[in-house]
Amino acid sequence: MMKESTIASSKTESERARKRYIEVFSKIVAETDLYRLRTRVAYVQQSEETLSEKRKHCASFSAPSTVVAANHPIDKGVVDAFQNAMALLGGL
């Protein structure tokens, strides 16, 4: 049979090991969460930059078209032909 002191010391050792395991595991989880957060922040910043670039790119198409339309008047015959075609399609 084991002595009571041996049983008590093995319980305290296992309790210490369990506490140490919890400390180490908690630290690993915290580091992993921090890494995930940094990755997520970087991804969101990159997505916002990409969206901003796309908006600028799309905005660049609308501005010159008004300038081109103002500088180059559209032929009246072309407009009439387009309106006739739309009227024919509308009658279907």
C-alpha positions as a Python dict, from the first residue, in 0.01 Angstrom:
ca = {
    (1, 'M'): (0, 0, 0),
    (2, 'M'): (101, 353, -68),
    (3, 'K'): (162, 589, 208),
    (4, 'E'): (-73, 882, 248),
    (5, 'S'): (209, 1131, 191),
    (6, 'T'): (296, 963, -141),
    (7, 'I'): (-66, 982, -254),
    (8, 'A'): (-90, 1346, -149),
    (9, 'S'): (233, 1438, -327),
    (10, 'S'): (125, 1264, -650),
    (11, 'K'): (-204, 1456, -638),
    (12, 'T'): (-26, 1788, -596),
    (13, 'E'): (217, 1703, -876),
    (14, 'S'): (-67, 1612, -1110),
    (15, 'E'): (-251, 1927, -1005),
    (16, 'R'): (59, 2136, -1082),
    (17, 'A'): (100, 1964, -1419),
    (18, 'R'): (-266, 2028, -1500),
    (19, 'K'): (-233, 2398, -1408),
    (20, 'R'): (84, 2429, -1615),
    (21, 'Y'): (-88, 2263, -1910),
    (22, 'I'): (-378, 2508, -1881),
    (23, 'E'): (-135, 2804, -1871),
    (24, 'V'): (55, 2687, -2179),
    (25, 'F'): (-262, 2600, -2369),
    (26, 'S'): (-417, 2938, -2284),
    (27, 'K'): (-106, 3118, -2406),
    (28, 'I'): (-110, 2924, -2734),
    (29, 'V'): (-479, 3000, -2788),
    (30, 'A'): (-422, 3370, -2715),
    (31, 'E'): (-131, 3386, -2963),
    (32, 'T'): (-338, 3206, -3228),
    (33, 'D'): (-630, 3443, -3175),
    (34, 'L'): (-399, 3743, -3206),
    (35, 'Y'): (-254, 3603, -3529),
    (36, 'R'): (-605, 3547, -3670),
    (37, 'L'): (-708, 3899, -3575),
    (38, 'R'): (-403, 4052, -3744),
    (39, 'T'): (-468, 3844, -4055),
    (40, 'R'): (-833, 3948, -4062),
    (41, 'V'): (-743, 4317, -4021),
    (42, 'A'): (-490, 4294, -4305),
    (43, 'Y'): (-746, 4122, -4528),
    (44, 'V'): (-1010, 4387, -4460),
    (45, 'Q'): (-764, 4670, -4526),
    (46, 'Q'): (-659, 4510, -4854),
    (47, 'S'): (-1022, 4460, -4955),
    (48, 'E'): (-1103, 4823, -4878),
    (49, 'E'): (-807, 4940, -5086),
    (50, 'T'): (-911, 4718, -5376),
    (51, 'L'): (-1269, 4845, -5357),
    (52, 'S'): (-1146, 5204, -5351),
    (53, 'E'): (-932, 5142, -5659),
    (54, 'K'): (-1227, 4982, -5840),
    (55, 'R'): (-1449, 5278, -5754),
    (56, 'K'): (-1190, 5520, -5888),
    (57, 'H'): (-1153, 5309, -6201),
    (58, 'C'): (-1530, 5298, -6262),
    (59, 'A'): (-1566, 5671, -6191),
    (60, 'S'): (-1306, 5743, -6456),
    (61, 'F'): (-1542, 5601, -6722),
    (62, 'S'): (-1838, 5826, -6646),
    (63, 'A'): (-1651, 6157, -6644),
    (64, 'P'): (-1487, 6137, -6989),
    (65, 'S'): (-1807, 6015, -7157),
    (66, 'T'): (-1987, 6339, -7068),
    (67, 'V'): (-1694, 6539, -7198),
    (68, 'V'): (-1690, 6338, -7522),
    (69, 'A'): (-2066, 6381, -7563),
    (70, 'A'): (-2034, 6755, -7507),
    (71, 'N'): (-1745, 6789, -7752),
    (72, 'H'): (-1894, 6564, -8024),
    (73, 'P'): (-2261, 6628, -8096),
    (74, 'I'): (-2457, 6318, -8192),
    (75, 'D'): (-2599, 6305, -8544),
    (76, 'K'): (-2976, 6368, -8540),
    (77, 'G'): (-3029, 6082, -8788),
    (78, 'V'): (-2868, 5837, -8548),
    (79, 'V'): (-3095, 5951, -8265),
    (80, 'D'): (-3403, 5921, -8488),
    (81, 'A'): (-3304, 5572, -8601),
    (82, 'F'): (-3250, 5464, -8241),
    (83, 'Q'): (-3588, 5603, -8134),
    (84, 'N'): (-3760, 5426, -8428),
    (85, 'A'): (-3594, 5097, -8332),
    (86, 'M'): (-3706, 5138, -7969),
    (87, 'A'): (-4061, 5213, -8085),
    (88, 'L'): (-4062, 4895, -8294),
    (89, 'L'): (-3934, 4689, -8003),
    (90, 'G'): (-4188, 4848, -7770),
    (91, 'G'): (-4470, 4743, -8001),
    (92, 'L'): (-4389, 4374, -7963),
}
